[in-house]
Amino acid sequence: MDRRNFLLAAGVTGAAAASGAGFWRWLEFPTEIRSPGRQLGHLLRDRQANPPPRAHYRTDVLILGSGAAGLTAAWRLAKSGHSRFIVVGGPEPRGNLASGIAGEARYPTGAHYLPLPSRESTHIREMLEDLGIILDGAQAERPYYDERHVVHAPESRLLIDGVWHDGVLPASALPAAGSAEHQRFFSHVDELALARGSDGKRAFAMPIAASSADAQWRALDALSFAAWLEREGYRSAALRWYLDYTCRDDYGRGADQVSAYAGLHYFASRAGDARNAERGAVLTWPAGLGALADRLAQAAGLIRADRSDARPAPRLLDGTAVSLRQIRAGVEALCVTQGAGGLESYVVTARRAICAMPLHAAGRVVEAMQDFGFDPGEHLPAQAPWLVSNFVLSRFPAELPGATLAWDNIVLGSSSLGYVVSTHQDLRVGPPPRTVFTAYHALAEMSPGAAREWMTRASPAELLELASADLRTAYGWKLAACCERAEIALRGHGMAVPAPGYLSNRGLQALREADGRILFAHGDLSGYSVFEEAAWWGDRCARRISSA
């Protein structure tokens, strides 16, 4: 993009545009490019030689991975009275639940919210009660939540032609025809949310394992969401953009590459309600789901309340497994970590293991993976790459006249996914002096492989231009004057994509049912990566072990 087009895209006019000062300010503040887990992850890909083990740990249960599935498994084991388990953190501790800190301000470097769990998500409701987030009636129709964790108003806004509108897709901002289609679509979704199969289960439930298996619903998996929308006569440009946005937001790819079942599941499965929150509300924290990860880790005994990891017999080990094999006495994992003098390795033996790693990694770590019925070359879902970018601001940028900053801020027509405000939940009377804006971009405009290749060769300036696209549209050069630094996290394998046919993936079905010395737990098993699904598989594996 040349200088003139950059300024026009940013909405800069007058003397500032003529001088170009705003443009050059984008290149002045420090920008850190991070590739979480890449170094250790590439050890798996490249099969490099590992140093001799320097330590040997023995335990009853080994959990490989500390994302949503691994932490949930650890929480459930601890809650069930198990004390002999070890968690190996993985290439990036917390995975997609990771977070960062700038002074007093915390911010997400991965997932940033959790929808109110529906009745089927009993594991999430029990977890939230255990962590003090649900205060009463965890398994009732409408639980009572600690209001500090329910997103505050204004929750969302949409920028259309330089004007902010309340809500994600406000009907008042649409042409009459578009508004009618909008209402028809959500009436359709409301019907699907209530629909049940002959087995008595809801047609669309979270976790997906609780959904009806009736063929009439599963048949939707045979076509893309875009094809279903066309078949049903949904052609409003604004509505189609919004539905494409939801697919990119939850699945990392557009509506033309996502199963119609998955596209509808996004809306129809989320039926959570509360006594003290509006339907459709979400839970969020300044650190995003990093705050939930902290609480789970503390409840599982992995870290102290002061975040110290020091323990006489550690349950949480740094590093990642590079091999996991079955032995006579159970399982054995060879793990590597980055020490002060370079790579170090250690061995963990256990009676059973929960492999809570993404499947693209598990396929390289678990020996004889095909023996479990999973062929990575045939059964591995596509992995969507992401940019998660944090802009640390010394002050809030000026808003457009009459506009109020929301938690989630979206730009109509953008290929990015908007930005969230880390300090939105701050309960002080006045705004804090500093804040962090977190911008999300799923590289859906390229194939996953091409996107990963682009991420490795793109310059910091190119990455920053893409990462800041929505912020430049909203604020122009003014944001740069407030920005202290930017941090861009490149997530090359951010999430699994539920492409048409994902419900009949035989390899995923086989891993779900594995019940030997090695169990599998990750959101990938559901065909897509959201907290509720990952936690479901972690909880299920821990329960199987506890009941054995």
Helices and strands as residue ranges (DSSP letters): H 3-10, H 14-19, H 21-25, E 31-34, H 38-46, E 53-58, E 61-64, H 68-79, E 85-88, G 95-97, E 99-102, E 105-108, E 114-115, H 122-130, E 134-136, E 144-145, E 156-160, E 163-166, G 171-173, H 176-194, G 208-210, H 215-218, G 219-222, H 225-231, H 237-251, G 255-257, H 260-268, E 282-283, H 290-299, E 316-317, E 320-327, E 330-339, E 342-350, E 352-355, H 359-365, G 369-372, H 376-379, E 383-393, E 408-411, E 419-421, E 435-442, H 448-457, H 460-467, H 469-475, G 476-478, G 480-482, E 483-496, G 502-504, H 506-513, E 518-520, G 523-526, H 531-547
